Amino acid sequence: MPKAATAKVPAAKHKFVIDYSRPANDGVFDGAAFEKFLHDRIKVDGKTGQLGDNVKIHRDGETKITVTSNIPLSKRYLKYLTKKFLKKNTLRDWIRVVASSKDVYQLRFYNIQSADDEEEEE
């Protein structure tokens, strides 16, 4: 008995946004360098730098990067790469990566003033 033809399910599209507006406004974060870093480091089928049509990285103005993927790509992997970029540029001590909604990460400064206020009170 012949097998029934299986319809190929179109791959789910994943769209993630990384908002780096706060550090960019202060001039400490380079969006172009971050875009290049992501392009060079995202792995597709175990190989870096070969995104093809599966993954697209687009910079929206000077405040956001949008990563659109036709293949499974986890949001956590983008957070890992973002933290790696911050560490490489010695920004990890001042900037953190926070999920502001389901598909959006924001780069924010650590709240250093509150720690200084606590020391002054003691």
C-alpha positions in Angstrom: 0.0 0.0 0.0 1.6 3.4 -1.1 2.1 6.0 1.6 0.1 9.1 1.5 2.0 12.2 0.3 2.9 14.3 3.3 2.4 18.0 2.9 5.5 19.9 3.9 4.7 22.3 6.7 6.2 25.8 6.1 8.8 26.6 8.7 7.7 28.9 11.4 9.0 32.4 11.2 10.7 33.8 14.2 11.2 37.5 14.6 13.3 38.9 17.4 14.1 42.5 18.2 17.1 43.7 20.2 16.6 47.3 21.3 19.9 49.1 22.2 18.5 52.7 22.3 19.6 53.5 25.8 23.4 52.7 25.4 23.4 54.1 21.8 22.0 57.4 23.0 24.9 57.7 25.4 27.4 56.9 22.7 28.8 53.7 24.3 27.3 51.1 22.0 28.0 50.7 18.2 25.0 49.2 16.4 26.9 48.6 13.2 29.6 46.6 15.0 26.9 44.6 16.8 25.1 43.8 13.5 28.4 42.6 12.0 29.1 40.5 15.1 25.7 38.8 14.9 26.1 38.2 11.2 29.5 36.6 11.8 28.6 34.5 14.8 25.0 33.1 14.3 25.3 29.5 13.5 23.1 27.8 10.8 23.5 24.1 10.5 26.6 24.2 12.7 28.4 26.8 10.5 29.0 30.4 11.3 28.7 33.2 8.8 26.5 31.3 6.4 23.1 32.7 7.0 21.8 32.5 3.5 18.0 33.1 3.2 17.3 31.4 6.5 18.3 34.2 8.8 18.1 37.9 8.1 19.6 40.6 10.3 18.3 44.1 9.7 19.2 47.3 11.6 16.2 49.6 12.1 17.6 53.1 12.4 20.1 53.6 15.2 18.2 51.9 18.0 17.1 48.4 17.0 18.3 45.2 15.3 15.7 42.8 14.0 16.6 39.1 13.5 14.1 37.2 11.3 14.6 33.4 11.0 12.9 30.8 8.9 14.6 28.0 10.8 14.3 27.3 14.5 16.3 29.9 16.4 16.0 30.5 20.1 15.7 33.8 21.7 18.1 32.6 24.4 20.8 32.1 21.7 20.5 35.8 20.8 20.8 36.8 24.4 24.0 34.6 24.7 25.5 36.3 21.6 24.6 39.8 22.9 26.2 39.1 26.2 29.3 37.8 24.4 29.5 41.0 22.3 29.2 43.1 25.5 32.0 41.1 27.2 34.2 41.5 24.1 33.8 45.3 24.2 34.2 45.5 28.0 30.6 46.8 28.4 29.3 43.8 30.4 30.0 45.5 33.7 27.6 48.4 32.9 25.0 47.0 30.5 22.6 44.1 31.0 20.2 42.3 28.6 16.6 42.3 29.7 13.5 40.7 28.1 10.9 43.5 27.8 8.3 41.3 26.0 8.0 37.9 24.3 10.2 38.7 21.3 12.1 41.8 22.4 15.3 42.2 24.3 16.5 45.6 25.7 20.0 46.7 26.6 19.8 48.6 29.9 22.4 50.1 32.2 22.7 48.6 35.7 21.1 50.8 38.3 24.3 51.9 40.0 22.9 55.0 41.8 20.7 53.0 44.1 23.8 51.0 45.3 25.7 54.3 46.0 22.7 55.6 48.0 22.7 52.5 50.2 26.4 52.9 51.0 25.9 56.6 51.9 23.0 55.6 54.3 25.2 53.2 56.3 
